[in-house]
Amino acid sequence: MQIAPPRRRPPRESVVPMINVVFLLLVFFLMTSQIAPPDPVEVAPPLSDRGTPVDRGTRLFLAADGVPRLDGLSGEAALALLAARDPAEGPVILAADATLPAAIVARTLRRLAELGLAQVELSVLPR
């Protein structure tokens, strides 16, 4: 009886180098990207000719409706959370909408002073 020898299959190409490249690209993009939570409300800050950037602090958002927002909380709950934070985190950065009346901004600043927050910076855009 004559049995034919088994056919040799061509060697399969390894996908390991492709997996390595994809993994390295994933690590590269994760290390170079900045992941930040979205702002709770849309705020168009006022324009200013002067100012220095503040790199750290807690951002309190004050939209056109005049309600303060911080970390998913709004109104007095947001202000209470702000008052309970560690002062070493930096100043409070007030991100107020440019269309907001100055009386509401002044009332919010007065309320922040009542809570013992002495250092408050206003977020502005350069002209």
Backbone as CSV, one residue per row, in Angstrom:
resi,resn,N_x,N_y,N_z,CA_x,CA_y,CA_z,C_x,C_y,C_z
1,MET,0.843,-1.151,0.000,0.000,0.000,0.000,0.905,1.235,0.000
2,GLN,0.529,2.155,-0.805,1.328,3.363,-0.929,0.567,4.534,-0.300
3,ILE,1.148,5.152,0.732,0.514,6.277,1.428,1.294,7.536,1.066
4,ALA,0.530,8.520,0.649,1.158,9.796,0.282,1.600,10.529,1.536
5,PRO,2.815,11.119,1.496,3.246,11.882,2.670,2.331,13.096,2.881
6,PRO,2.105,13.477,4.121,1.221,14.633,4.359,1.799,15.903,3.732
7,ARG,0.891,16.696,3.251,1.322,17.959,2.633,1.810,18.931,3.694
8,ARG,2.830,19.602,3.350,3.356,20.609,4.279,2.556,21.892,4.115
9,ARG,2.085,22.374,5.212,1.348,23.634,5.192,2.352,24.767,5.284
10,PRO,2.058,25.854,4.580,2.988,26.988,4.720,2.918,27.523,6.154
11,PRO,4.033,27.971,6.686,4.017,28.483,8.067,3.108,29.723,8.163
12,ARG,2.363,29.783,9.268,1.457,30.910,9.489,2.255,32.123,9.942
13,GLU,1.795,33.265,9.483,2.464,34.487,9.916,2.021,34.812,11.339
14,SER,2.952,35.227,12.138,2.660,35.547,13.524,2.017,36.936,13.609
15,VAL,0.996,37.040,14.466,0.349,38.337,14.673,0.911,39.042,15.902
16,VAL,1.866,38.427,16.561,2.435,39.012,17.775,3.067,40.376,17.515
17,PRO,3.839,40.560,16.435,4.392,41.912,16.211,3.306,42.974,16.020
18,MET,2.212,42.629,15.348,1.132,43.597,15.162,0.470,43.932,16.502
19,ILE,0.282,42.924,17.341,-0.302,43.166,18.663,0.622,44.064,19.480
20,ASN,1.915,43.843,19.386,2.874,44.684,20.113,2.799,46.145,19.653
21,VAL,2.704,46.355,18.352,2.625,47.726,17.825,1.344,48.395,18.280
22,VAL,0.230,47.691,18.202,-1.051,48.269,18.631,-1.011,48.587,20.123
23,PHE,-0.451,47.705,20.916,-0.348,47.951,22.352,0.525,49.173,22.636
24,LEU,1.651,49.293,21.943,2.517,50.450,22.156,1.837,51.748,21.733
25,LEU,1.065,51.717,20.635,0.314,52.912,20.232,-0.732,53.277,21.269
26,LEU,-1.402,52.278,21.811,-2.402,52.529,22.849,-1.763,53.171,24.069
27,VAL,-0.637,52.638,24.512,0.061,53.212,25.662,0.516,54.633,25.354
28,PHE,1.021,54.868,24.152,1.474,56.207,23.768,0.330,57.209,23.832
29,PHE,-0.812,56.866,23.247,-1.933,57.807,23.241,-2.517,58.009,24.631
30,LEU,-2.521,56.986,25.452,-3.011,57.163,26.818,-2.085,58.043,27.641
31,MET,-0.788,57.928,27.414,0.165,58.720,28.187,0.212,60.180,27.735
32,THR,-0.080,60.450,26.493,0.032,61.816,25.989,-1.286,62.575,26.003
33,SER,-2.389,61.903,26.250,-3.676,62.601,26.239,-3.985,63.159,27.623
34,GLN,-4.846,64.140,27.642,-5.297,64.721,28.901,-6.768,64.379,29.048
35,ILE,-7.067,63.632,30.073,-8.443,63.227,30.312,-8.999,64.113,31.415
36,ALA,-9.981,64.905,31.080,-10.586,65.818,32.048,-12.095,65.702,31.948
37,PRO,-12.771,65.818,33.051,-14.230,65.754,32.986,-14.786,66.985,32.272
38,PRO,-15.906,66.832,31.608,-16.489,67.987,30.929,-17.027,69.006,31.939
39,ASP,-17.074,70.251,31.523,-17.634,71.291,32.383,-19.124,71.032,32.596
40,PRO,-19.643,71.307,33.788,-21.054,71.025,34.056,-22.015,71.909,33.259
41,VAL,-21.601,73.108,32.923,-22.428,74.025,32.126,-21.541,74.765,31.144
42,GLU,-22.147,75.272,30.108,-21.423,76.065,29.120,-21.286,77.494,29.644
43,VAL,-20.041,77.948,29.757,-19.767,79.281,30.281,-18.881,80.014,29.272
44,ALA,-19.298,81.214,28.905,-18.486,82.075,28.045,-17.861,83.138,28.944
45,PRO,-16.591,82.966,29.336,-15.977,83.914,30.268,-15.835,85.309,29.662
46,PRO,-15.775,86.324,30.513,-15.577,87.686,30.009,-14.167,87.856,29.444
47,LEU,-14.006,88.866,28.607,-12.706,89.178,28.005,-11.952,90.161,28.887
48,SER,-10.620,90.052,28.881,-9.802,90.931,29.698,-8.505,91.266,28.964
49,ASP,-7.980,92.462,29.237,-6.696,92.858,28.659,-5.527,92.335,29.479
50,ARG,-5.752,92.081,30.757,-4.692,91.626,31.646,-5.132,90.384,32.389
51,GLY,-4.167,89.785,33.037,-4.457,88.616,33.858,-3.334,87.608,33.767
52,THR,-3.210,86.830,34.799,-2.217,85.768,34.803,-2.949,84.447,34.941
53,PRO,-2.492,83.415,34.243,-3.164,82.126,34.337,-3.003,81.503,35.725
54,VAL,-4.049,80.908,36.201,-4.031,80.185,37.469,-4.026,78.708,37.108
55,ASP,-2.992,77.993,37.533,-2.853,76.616,37.095,-3.520,75.605,38.012
56,ARG,-3.825,75.974,39.233,-4.480,75.019,40.115,-5.503,75.722,40.979
57,GLY,-6.485,74.980,41.374,-7.556,75.527,42.181,-8.838,74.768,41.893
58,THR,-9.903,75.168,42.552,-11.206,74.540,42.373,-12.086,75.474,41.566
59,ARG,-12.628,74.972,40.449,-13.447,75.799,39.567,-14.908,75.735,39.987
60,LEU,-15.460,76.895,40.305,-16.888,77.044,40.596,-17.518,77.682,39.364
61,PHE,-18.502,77.018,38.777,-19.140,77.504,37.554,-20.382,78.296,37.906
62,LEU,-20.518,79.445,37.251,-21.669,80.317,37.451,-22.194,80.651,36.058
63,ALA,-23.193,79.897,35.606,-23.715,80.052,34.243,-24.623,81.266,34.161
64,ALA,-25.213,81.462,33.004,-26.064,82.631,32.765,-27.303,82.639,33.655
65,ASP,-27.680,81.478,34.191,-28.849,81.441,35.085,-28.517,81.878,36.504
66,GLY,-27.219,82.051,36.840,-26.818,82.551,38.150,-26.731,81.493,39.230
67,VAL,-26.857,80.208,38.875,-26.796,79.123,39.854,-25.365,78.585,39.911
68,PRO,-24.733,78.584,41.091,-23.375,78.031,41.186,-23.396,76.505,41.070
69,ARG,-22.400,75.952,40.361,-22.311,74.506,40.156,-20.884,74.032,40.406
70,LEU,-20.790,72.860,41.060,-19.490,72.266,41.377,-19.663,70.763,41.550
71,ASP,-18.923,69.984,40.794,-18.897,68.515,40.921,-20.295,67.884,40.931
72,GLY,-21.144,68.298,40.033,-22.480,67.706,39.933,-23.496,68.277,40.906
73,LEU,-23.079,69.162,41.771,-24.001,69.792,42.722,-24.274,71.221,42.273
74,SER,-25.420,71.742,42.680,-25.746,73.121,42.325,-26.339,73.839,43.525
75,GLY,-26.296,75.157,43.473,-26.870,75.989,44.526,-26.068,75.928,45.815
76,GLU,-26.787,75.898,46.936,-26.142,75.906,48.248,-25.342,74.634,48.506
77,ALA,-25.748,73.514,47.904,-24.993,72.266,48.079,-23.596,72.393,47.479
78,ALA,-23.492,73.054,46.345,-22.186,73.268,45.720,-21.329,74.193,46.574
79,LEU,-21.939,75.231,47.134,-21.182,76.159,47.980,-20.730,75.483,49.271
80,ALA,-21.572,74.597,49.830,-21.193,73.873,51.040,-20.028,72.924,50.760
81,LEU,-20.048,72.271,49.601,-18.931,71.402,49.219,-17.660,72.215,49.040
82,LEU,-17.789,73.388,48.480,-16.644,74.267,48.271,-16.066,74.733,49.608
83,ALA,-16.926,75.018,50.567,-16.465,75.485,51.879,-15.760,74.370,52.650
84,ALA,-16.106,73.108,52.363,-15.523,71.979,53.090,-14.207,71.500,52.493
85,ARG,-13.784,72.074,51.388,-12.555,71.608,50.741,-11.326,72.096,51.502
86,ASP,-10.193,71.463,51.187,-8.922,71.819,51.816,-8.385,73.104,51.185
87,PRO,-8.052,74.131,51.965,-7.538,75.381,51.392,-6.222,75.211,50.645
88,ALA,-5.492,74.125,50.908,-4.217,73.900,50.225,-4.411,73.532,48.748
89,GLU,-5.638,73.274,48.340,-5.911,72.938,46.935,-5.745,74.144,46.020
90,GLY,-5.591,75.299,46.576,-5.429,76.503,45.772,-6.659,77.387,45.869
91,PRO,-6.657,78.459,45.091,-7.780,79.396,45.165,-9.036,78.839,44.504
92,VAL,-10.131,79.493,44.800,-11.382,79.189,44.099,-11.344,79.979,42.796
93,ILE,-11.584,79.288,41.686,-11.607,79.945,40.379,-13.073,80.066,39.972
94,LEU,-13.562,81.280,39.926,-14.954,81.531,39.569,-15.057,81.662,38.050
95,ALA,-15.687,80.684,37.423,-15.903,80.703,35.976,-17.320,81.215,35.747
96,ALA,-17.445,82.541,35.629,-18.749,83.182,35.472,-18.984,83.518,34.011
97,ASP,-20.228,83.429,33.590,-20.596,83.758,32.219,-20.531,85.273,32.024
98,ALA,-20.106,85.683,30.839,-19.959,87.110,30.549,-21.299,87.834,30.517
99,THR,-22.388,87.121,30.242,-23.707,87.756,30.166,-24.384,87.866,31.531
100,LEU,-23.746,87.327,32.547,-24.314,87.353,33.892,-24.239,88.769,34.466
101,PRO,-25.315,89.271,35.052,-25.263,90.611,35.650,-24.246,90.681,36.795
102,ALA,-23.602,91.815,36.919,-22.568,91.996,37.936,-23.126,91.864,39.351
103,ALA,-24.393,92.166,39.542,-24.997,92.046,40.871,-25.027,90.587,41.331
104,ILE,-25.248,89.668,40.421,-25.275,88.244,40.782,-23.856,87.767,41.104
105,VAL,-22.880,88.234,40.332,-21.481,87.880,40.622,-21.083,88.441,41.990
106,ALA,-21.464,89.684,42.286,-21.137,90.297,43.576,-21.816,89.547,44.720
107,ARG,-23.058,89.132,44.522,-23.778,88.368,45.557,-23.080,87.026,45.796
108,THR,-22.622,86.372,44.730,-21.922,85.093,44.870,-20.591,85.291,45.587
109,LEU,-19.861,86.357,45.255,-18.601,86.638,45.931,-18.818,86.936,47.419
110,ARG,-19.892,87.639,47.735,-20.216,87.923,49.137,-20.512,86.622,49.879
111,ARG,-21.236,85.718,49.229,-21.579,84.420,49.843,-20.320,83.586,50.053
112,LEU,-19.386,83.628,49.101,-18.128,82.903,49.259,-17.315,83.468,50.422
113,ALA,-17.332,84.793,50.588,-16.632,85.411,51.711,-17.266,85.000,53.038
114,GLU,-18.594,84.883,53.076,-19.282,84.436,54.293,-18.887,83.012,54.663
115,LEU,-18.578,82.187,53.649,-18.166,80.805,53.897,-16.695,80.697,54.284
116,GLY,-15.986,81.819,54.298,-14.591,81.818,54.709,-13.607,81.617,53.572
117,LEU,-14.074,81.758,52.338,-13.193,81.602,51.181,-12.667,82.983,50.798
118,ALA,-11.435,83.262,51.183,-10.884,84.599,51.000,-10.235,84.795,49.639
119,GLN,-9.696,83.728,49.050,-8.979,83.874,47.788,-9.828,83.319,46.652
120,VAL,-10.365,84.233,45.834,-11.200,83.860,44.688,-10.645,84.559,43.457
121,GLU,-10.428,83.795,42.400,-9.933,84.327,41.130,-11.061,84.248,40.103
122,LEU,-11.146,85.229,39.220,-12.142,85.226,38.165,-11.514,84.704,36.880
123,SER,-12.152,83.735,36.273,-11.657,83.164,35.026,-12.057,84.074,33.876
124,VAL,-11.062,84.508,33.071,-11.296,85.393,31.939,-10.558,84.873,30.715
125,LEU,-10.958,85.369,29.561,-10.272,85.065,28.298,-9.484,86.291,27.854
126,PRO,-8.276,86.109,27.319,-7.524,87.273,26.832,-8.137,87.820,25.552
127,ARG,-7.997,89.123,25.371,-8.512,89.746,24.135,-7.613,89.477,22.981
